């Protein structure tokens, strides 16, 4: 059994964070209103959605709940905690069983349970993958009550990483959605320390903080990283950085600081993708650029996957970092060495379609310039990619309404044009 399964919480107090969610769930069960509606848990992967739903299911089926918590001593609790599970709790992976036929088969079992006087609870993981026909089949049982009671015939626990994609008809039959958030790096590092101490795994405290940040606050990913690193010895910062690929900071800095050296770019790209995949390279480049820009802006350097010294070397690139972060954060659907090389090479190119102008006056004493001829303006029906400057036609000086700001004395079009010109000049100065 992997450590992520072995240390999956089975009680609310073992779940890191989520205090408000846990309090509400306890009150629902303790107050006897747990079976009056279905529930939806939304949040990022590895944050504890399914864990909370399983504990709630055990509490709802428990014969003697204690303060809203499952007793873990009755027949139902023991069965659900065992490897074989309970016949009254059915967990469905909606990513693979999303059709109407799958749901109708489950509802057929529900009819037999009603005649036998039994309750059954269903958990749909990644419920946003359910087909519209499958969701339609669930609506009527979720709305109807058991004869002579206010309890619903069907109580469903929905878990999803995309709560905004769940249909309103499903949401209307659920309690207000529970937003499950990452508990934070410190809580994750504390839990990792507990696991390492219990398993007698030698570790460095700095390594646990690094893995909590490098995995983006996802519990499951963090535990798997600890387990894999522990197989080769002590869980150290160096071992974690090597395993997660976060030791590529120098490689990323080398690429960003040598964007104009096209002859050596291929060699540097090859060195990078020997350590991480091209898709990971896109994600790391975007994160690295944002972190370096925060340093450039004078923000506090948070301890994480990137070394402060490396970030400070790249920080002088300034606004170029934001442009790079935007490009690599919106990577193409299919990436390869070629796409990575092209995006890096295009980072050195700027296509300037605007007349030269400098923002030499302050807003209090502007010198308005005449707008460019309409022939040079971009098409008004769509946005334009002006080299590395992405702008929308409504922000273009040729399409903005000429409304004069009574304070500054500029039209909105003139102000937008001057901002673009100033950004261009700052980039040009950085490249000199």
Steps between C-alpha positions, in 0.01 A plus 500: 500500500635841405547765765235721341237228560640391834483851641175610338300651788204297628375755753431871475768593753763337279410722203732802482317830478139520371376598848182669377409209273558246777289698747204524260515130414503404869197720570305353210545144625457583869182696425346212305476693173777321316264299277291800391722593204800408292844660524766634266871537585710708261869581504841418352628144479662361811330754729276255690164513319448124471639442850243737653223341294593150617500606865161667452362185336619290793339743746169498309488119501628468856258342750627709792677820382684690772470876469466469123802269471473131409534271802730255315357220715167412339463244223473763228811692608708185534393383155584836337841508666584149385664418170177345367285806566129524572219408258316813615771733371578506129784711362489564127776644282296725273800540268456136387136424590323809380222360283126476561516118502749506789277727706183307421665184627574674830145632526363148448688391811353801681146371446583169670660685791183702556290185527751354745500818711869561441680821419764526234729792423678558171820696448578626151863602464577751221126545461541772236578213259149356530305508175186718482288183472658357817436824688139504381452147637615616845272804527169333592640261769699787652182711524250240627467416869470159661135417584388663824826689559684812390810299413596483135477172312849555364785680677798557274843634588650678199873572484658701222798710408272706272200607712409775254426236235231327708151564364270734697234228519744285699613791718140588587456157660817530710598697805706810421825368348791442735813669366791284610822699487859403547574514874822694444867414481559497874217256567625270225858515626378420851307197374802383301715527814250283688511237224880498490524467878245218507674315218844576649612679184795738555419846365601865494234754597599719202434209267143459623430869450643479149289199402185668638562807282633321194194273481269801510337409832367163382514243781509189284780625278701611803470161673596316183808720463605421858446128447703493179786703644513294822568186295851626430581625849454825690234744386723801438439823312742391228328163454155660485616764251650233277192275515248778432714664234517823699879495470468643150503862620844562354390348168195726487707804589750413228224486240342828604828690526615381156188537288701683231756223470305294248807295408525358852130481577459151357770367731342665805153370409638148463668525841170606656279229350749235603385579856131582451240452229414784258155544659660530845752744355217729390345493847833556676595787269170677572539452877865602492428819305223603741725435802785698343269791418382510861864543597538774237195678643653499847270236644597261774679190378310195624694186565400247239623306205727776365816632660494872582846554349382356168185711499699818565722427199196493273300777671660786295307376194207685654181520294636247253445238771126568500485462124691173521276377783194575290640310203609191691192502723278465193693219336365314194301180551785288360852596597838368395862604481417686180216706651714583803790611278271711280331674793836583655638625168190712434555656840779705348287631216270801522288619215436869552229649281480825692677830428782582740393709800624544854306578811703806597225706662300434812124442495452847652652669193440273201593565143233312304613345178280448202368149447657289228333465163216252489682287241757392760241407760424132566174343404225594745340154497773316688797541730848546358832349601744785451819298538507431872244768590150349510224759487133512416355730232295681765831611653633625165521871445315467167193337658478660846245772547663842510379590847723761665597449862423836664783451750786376282390663176569186295253298304476134594648411161802726549562369849489135384738583213749666732497207741575259214778722370654525845494122547666458161774750587569328833542166326725652238719652772535163671619342177780753446 
